[in-house]
Amino acid sequence: MSLMVSPEPVPLEADRDGIMRVGGTRVTLDTVVAVFNEGATAEEIAQQYPFLRLADVYAVIGYYLRHQSEVDVYLKQHLASEIRATNEAWFDPAGVRDRLLARRSK
């Protein structure tokens, strides 16, 4: 009997906003990477996020370790878009120029 080894897809899916989520859950790639980089093991991550399967956590960590530079670029872009969305929620960008010009003319 021989062992058949076949590649399995990484359990990462982009949602409609382009955010990478793990194993069909709402847990994001950046969450798993951040906790892993803080020193958590795959088992600890799976315990902390019970919706994640341990095998999926290992697969995501393996993917991150093999593609760290690409994942880091994604994480930086994702963080920048989150900051932009937060700022726009606090300060409506629509009409900023007009409001500034109106203040200037007073």
C-alpha positions in Angstrom: 0.0 0.0 0.0 1.5 3.4 -1.0 0.6 6.7 0.5 -1.0 9.1 -2.0 0.2 12.7 -1.3 -1.9 15.3 -3.0 -1.8 19.1 -2.5 -4.6 20.6 -0.5 -5.8 24.2 -1.0 -5.0 26.7 1.6 -8.2 27.4 3.6 -8.2 31.2 2.7 -11.1 32.9 1.0 -11.5 36.6 0.1 -14.9 38.0 1.2 -16.8 40.5 -1.0 -14.6 43.3 0.5 -11.4 41.5 -0.3 -10.6 40.6 3.3 -9.0 37.2 3.6 -10.9 34.9 6.0 -9.8 31.5 7.3 -11.6 28.2 6.7 -15.0 29.7 5.9 -15.2 31.6 9.2 -15.2 35.2 10.0 -11.7 35.0 11.5 -9.3 37.0 9.3 -5.9 36.2 8.1 -4.4 39.2 9.8 -5.9 38.0 13.1 -4.2 34.6 12.8 -0.9 36.1 11.7 -0.9 38.7 14.5 -1.6 36.1 17.2 1.0 33.7 15.7 3.6 36.5 15.6 2.9 37.3 19.2 4.1 33.7 20.0 0.9 31.7 20.1 1.0 28.1 18.8 -1.4 26.7 16.3 -3.1 24.8 19.2 -3.5 28.0 21.2 -5.0 29.8 18.2 -7.5 27.0 17.6 -8.5 27.2 21.2 -8.8 31.0 21.2 -10.9 30.8 18.0 -13.0 27.7 18.4 -14.6 28.1 14.9 -11.2 27.3 13.4 -10.1 23.8 12.7 -6.6 23.0 13.9 -5.6 21.7 10.5 -6.7 25.0 8.9 -4.6 27.0 11.4 -1.5 24.9 10.6 -2.2 25.3 6.8 -2.5 29.1 7.2 0.6 29.4 9.3 2.5 27.3 6.8 1.2 29.5 3.9 2.3 32.6 5.8 5.8 31.2 6.5 6.2 30.3 2.8 4.8 33.5 1.5 5.6 36.0 4.2 6.6 38.9 2.0 3.3 38.7 0.0 1.2 38.3 3.1 3.0 41.3 4.7 2.2 43.4 1.7 -1.5 42.3 1.9 -1.6 43.1 5.6 -0.1 46.6 5.1 -2.7 47.3 2.4 -5.5 45.9 4.5 -4.4 48.0 7.5 -4.2 51.2 5.4 -7.7 50.6 4.0 -9.1 50.0 7.5 -7.5 53.3 8.7 -8.9 55.1 5.7 -12.4 53.7 6.3 -12.2 54.6 10.0 -11.1 58.2 9.2 -13.9 58.5 6.6 -16.5 57.3 9.1 -15.3 60.0 11.6 -14.8 62.7 9.0 -17.0 62.7 5.9 -14.7 63.4 3.0 -17.6 64.6 0.8 -17.5 68.4 0.4 -14.2 68.9 2.3 -12.9 71.3 -0.3 -16.1 73.4 -0.2 -16.1 73.5 3.6 -12.5 74.6 3.7 -13.0 77.3 1.2 -16.1 78.5 3.1 -14.0 78.8 6.3 -11.3 80.7 4.4 -13.8 83.3 3.1 -15.1 84.1 6.6 
